[in-house]
Amino acid sequence: MQIQKSFESNRTVGTLFVVPTPIGNLEDITIRALNTLREVDFIAAEDTRNTKKLLNYFEINQSLVSYHEHSNQQREQMLIEAMQNGKNVALVSDAGMPAVSDPGNPVIEAAIKQSIPVVVLPGANAGLCALVASGLDTNHFYFYGFLPRKSKDKKATLQRLSQLTDTILLYESPYRVKETVAELYEYFGNRSVVIGRELTKRFEEYVRGTLEEIIAWTDTGTVKGEFCLVIEGIDNESVMENNWWKDLSIEAHVNHYVQQEQLSSKDAIKKVSVERNIQKREVYQAYHINNK
């Protein structure tokens, strides 16, 4: 067990400050964030060029080191050793909260393992802005971030997410948003969805509608900038309908598609693996072992 008292004054080690930065509007940075960036010994940045622009705007003259998703363990160890020697470090990403769909988590984990205090400052976050502005349920939500790039992994993820009753938050690039919205319709049906584009910036835009309407919008609207997608969760009645098979064994589930829908055993196994969100290998073994 570990107990962190974030602001003890008699510590010999430094502190890792996780500092959110604006996602588009520089006025969204907090006074505390600015003071922290001025007072730490140095700043670990996802891209030192981008962070330098932010520091220059606020007239902060601070040492920068690069820390990003491709940084090696040697760079991580350098940061840890600096804090073990009493140095205070600020961790920033290009925009928003570090470690949330951004680099930072490995050095945070390493600091915690070495009993180095990790102090997180509040600040800008695109996902929460989009959620609150969506008009969808904010009591319970599930943040996923960016979907997998590989088609197989992406489809498996969408199948799993489609069964959540909570509001779902996704991030997407302008190059993939049209494809992703079409896939959402395929797996989620015609649910309510809200797209937030260029949040906090001059051309901020929210598009609210059904997935069918959003698909049409991607053909005529402005598909530029970074996107947040907020998707309505499935209702409990639909969950019951979609999980009609929950009392069936895997063997009976496969046999249903073989006998009732005339699918081949191969296709039936594939469909069952998607519906149950398990590996095809597991379905194959359960079906063929029981059908010997």
C-alpha positions in Angstrom: 0.0 0.0 0.0 1.2 3.5 -0.8 -0.1 6.8 0.7 0.8 10.0 -1.1 0.7 13.3 0.8 1.1 15.6 -2.2 2.4 18.7 -0.6 4.6 17.6 2.3 7.4 20.1 2.8 10.1 17.8 4.2 10.5 15.6 1.2 13.9 15.0 -0.4 12.5 13.8 -3.7 10.9 16.0 -6.4 7.4 15.9 -7.8 6.0 15.0 -11.2 3.4 17.7 -12.1 1.0 16.6 -14.8 -0.1 19.8 -16.5 -3.0 20.0 -19.0 -2.5 22.5 -21.8 -5.2 24.3 -24.0 -6.8 22.2 -26.7 -7.2 25.2 -29.0 -7.9 28.4 -27.0 -4.8 29.6 -25.1 -7.0 31.5 -22.7 -8.1 28.1 -21.2 -4.8 27.6 -19.4 -5.1 28.1 -15.7 -3.1 30.4 -13.5 -1.9 27.5 -11.5 -0.7 25.7 -14.7 1.3 28.8 -15.7 2.8 29.2 -12.3 3.8 25.5 -12.2 5.4 25.7 -15.6 7.4 28.7 -14.4 8.5 27.1 -11.1 9.5 23.5 -12.0 13.1 22.7 -12.8 12.2 21.6 -16.3 9.3 20.5 -18.6 9.0 17.1 -20.3 7.1 17.8 -23.5 5.5 15.6 -26.2 6.8 18.0 -28.9 9.2 20.6 -27.6 8.5 22.8 -30.7 4.8 23.0 -29.9 5.4 23.6 -26.2 7.9 26.3 -26.9 5.2 28.2 -28.8 3.0 28.0 -25.7 5.8 29.1 -23.4 6.8 32.0 -25.6 3.2 33.2 -25.7 3.1 33.4 -21.9 6.7 34.6 -21.7 7.9 31.6 -19.8 11.6 30.8 -20.1 11.9 27.2 -19.0 14.1 24.2 -20.0 12.5 21.6 -22.1 13.2 17.9 -22.7 11.4 15.7 -25.2 9.2 12.9 -23.9 6.8 11.2 -26.3 5.3 7.8 -27.0 8.5 6.6 -28.8 10.8 7.8 -26.1 13.1 5.0 -24.9 13.5 3.8 -21.3 16.7 5.8 -21.0 14.8 9.0 -21.3 12.2 7.8 -18.8 15.0 6.8 -16.4 16.6 10.2 -16.7 13.3 11.9 -15.6 12.9 9.5 -12.7 16.5 10.0 -11.5 16.1 13.8 -11.7 13.1 13.6 -9.5 14.8 11.2 -7.1 17.5 13.9 -6.8 14.9 16.5 -5.8 14.1 18.1 -9.2 10.5 19.0 -9.9 9.3 18.1 -13.4 6.2 19.2 -15.4 4.8 16.7 -17.9 2.8 18.2 -20.8 1.4 16.9 -24.1 0.7 19.0 -27.2 -2.9 19.7 -26.0 -5.2 18.6 -23.2 -4.5 16.1 -20.4 -1.3 14.1 -20.7 -1.8 10.3 -20.5 -5.4 10.5 -21.8 -5.0 9.4 -25.4 -1.7 11.2 -25.2 1.8 10.2 -24.0 2.7 10.2 -20.3 1.4 7.1 -18.6 4.7 5.1 -18.5 6.6 7.9 -16.7 3.6 8.4 -14.3 3.6 4.7 -13.5 7.4 4.7 -13.1 7.2 7.7 -10.7 4.5 6.0 -8.6 6.6 2.8 -8.3 9.5 4.9 -7.0 7.3 6.7 -4.5 7.7 10.0 -6.3 4.5 12.2 -5.8 2.4 12.6 -8.9 0.3 15.8 -8.8 -2.3 16.3 -11.5 -3.6 19.8 -12.3 -7.1 20.2 -13.6 -7.5 21.6 -17.1 -8.8 21.4 -20.6 -10.2 18.1 -21.9 -11.9 17.6 -25.3 -13.9 14.6 -24.3 -15.6 16.1 -21.3 -16.4 19.3 -23.3 -18.1 17.3 -26.0 -20.0 15.1 -23.5 -21.5 18.1 -21.6 -22.4 19.9 -24.8 -23.9 16.7 -26.4 -27.2 16.8 -24.5 -26.9 13.0 -24.0 -26.7 11.3 -20.6 -23.8 12.5 -18.5 -24.5 10.5 -15.4 -22.7 7.5 -16.7 -20.2 7.5 -19.6 -17.5 5.4 -21.1 -14.4 7.0 -22.6 -12.6 4.9 -25.1 -10.5 7.4 -27.1 -9.1 6.5 -30.5 -10.4 3.2 -32.0 -7.9 0.6 -33.1 -6.4 1.0 -36.6 -6.5 -2.6 -37.6 -9.8 -3.6 -39.1 -10.2 -6.8 -37.1 -9.5 -5.1 -33.8 -11.7 -2.2 -34.7 -14.7 -4.4 -35.5 -14.3 -6.4 -32.3 -14.1 -3.1 -30.3 -17.2 -1.7 -31.9 -19.1 -4.9 -31.2 -18.2 -4.7 -27.5 -18.9 -1.0 -27.3 -22.3 -1.4 -29.0 -23.6 -3.3 -25.9 -22.8 -0.5 -23.4 -25.7 1.3 -21.9 -23.5 4.2 -20.9 -22.8 7.2 -23.2 -19.7 6.5 -25.2 -16.9 9.0 -26.0 -14.5 8.5 -29.0 -11.8 10.6 -30.5 -11.2 10.5 -34.3 -9.1 12.1 -37.0 -10.7 13.9 -40.0 -9.2 11.2 -42.3 -11.1 8.4 -40.7 -14.3 10.0 -39.3 -16.5 9.2 -42.3 -15.5 5.6 -42.3 -15.9 5.4 -38.5 -19.4 6.9 -38.5 -20.5 4.3 -41.2 -19.1 1.5 -39.0 -20.9 2.9 -36.0 -24.2 2.7 -37.9 -23.4 -0.9 -38.9 -22.7 -2.0 -35.3 -24.8 0.4 -33.2 -27.9 1.0 -35.4 -29.5 4.4 -35.9 -28.7 5.9 -32.5 -28.3 9.5 -31.4 -24.8 10.8 -31.9 -23.1 14.2 -31.5 -19.9 15.2 -33.2 -17.8 18.0 -31.7 -15.3 19.5 -34.1 -12.5 22.0 -33.4 -13.5 22.3 -29.8 -12.7 25.6 -28.1 -11.3 27.0 -31.3 -12.8 29.7 -33.6 -14.5 27.2 -35.9 -16.0 25.1 -33.1 -19.0 23.1 -34.4 -21.4 20.6 -32.9 -23.4 18.3 -35.2 -26.3 16.6 -33.4 -28.5 13.9 -35.0 -29.0 10.2 -35.7 -26.2 8.2 -37.2 -28.0 8.2 -40.5 -28.1 12.0 -40.5 -24.4 12.2 -39.4 -23.5 9.9 -42.3 -25.2 12.2 -44.7 -23.5 15.2 -43.1 -20.0 13.7 -43.7 -20.8 14.0 -47.4 -21.6 17.7 -47.3 -20.2 19.2 -44.0 -16.8 20.4 -43.1 -14.7 17.3 -42.2 -11.7 19.1 -40.9 -9.9 19.3 -37.5 -10.0 16.9 -34.6 -13.3 15.2 -33.7 -15.0 14.0 -30.6 -17.9 11.5 -31.1 -20.5 11.2 -28.3 -22.8 8.2 -28.9 -26.0 7.3 -27.1 -25.7 4.0 -25.1 -28.0 1.1 -25.9 -31.2 0.9 -24.0 -31.8 -2.0 -21.6 -34.6 -3.5 -23.7 -32.3 -3.7 -26.7 -29.6 -5.3 -24.6 -32.1 -8.1 -23.7 -33.0 -8.5 -27.4 -29.4 -8.5 -28.5 -28.4 -11.0 -25.8 -31.2 -13.5 -26.6 -28.5 -16.2 -26.6 -27.3 -15.6 -23.1 -28.9 -18.8 -21.6 -27.6 -21.0 -24.5 -24.3 -22.9 -24.4 -21.8 -22.0 -27.1 -22.6 -25.3 -28.9 -26.3 -24.4 -29.0 -25.6 -20.8 -30.0 -23.6 -22.1 -33.0 -26.2 -24.7 -33.9 -28.9 -22.0 -33.9 -27.2 -20.3 -36.9 -26.4 -23.5 -38.6 -29.9 -24.9 -38.4 -32.1 -21.7 -38.4 -30.1 -19.5 -40.8 -28.4 -22.2 -42.8 -24.9 -20.8 -42.1 -21.8 -22.9 -42.5 -20.3 -23.9 -39.2 -17.3 -21.6 -40.0 -19.5 -18.6 -40.5 -21.7 -19.5 -37.5 -18.6 -19.8 -35.3 -17.4 -16.4 -36.5 -20.8 -14.8 -35.7 -20.9 -16.3 -32.3 -17.4 -15.2 -31.4 -18.4 -11.6 -32.3 -21.7 -11.7 -30.4 -20.1 -13.2 -27.3 -16.9 -11.1 -27.7 -14.7 -14.1 -27.3 -12.0 -15.6 -29.5 -13.1 -17.7 -32.5 -10.7 -20.4 -31.3 -12.7 -20.7 -28.0 -15.9 -21.1 -29.9 -14.4 -23.6 -32.4 -13.1 -25.8 -29.6 -16.3 -25.7 -27.6 -18.4 -26.5 -30.7 -16.3 -29.2 -32.3 -15.4 -31.0 -29.1 -19.1 -31.3 -28.2 -20.0 -32.4 -31.8 -17.5 -35.2 -32.1 
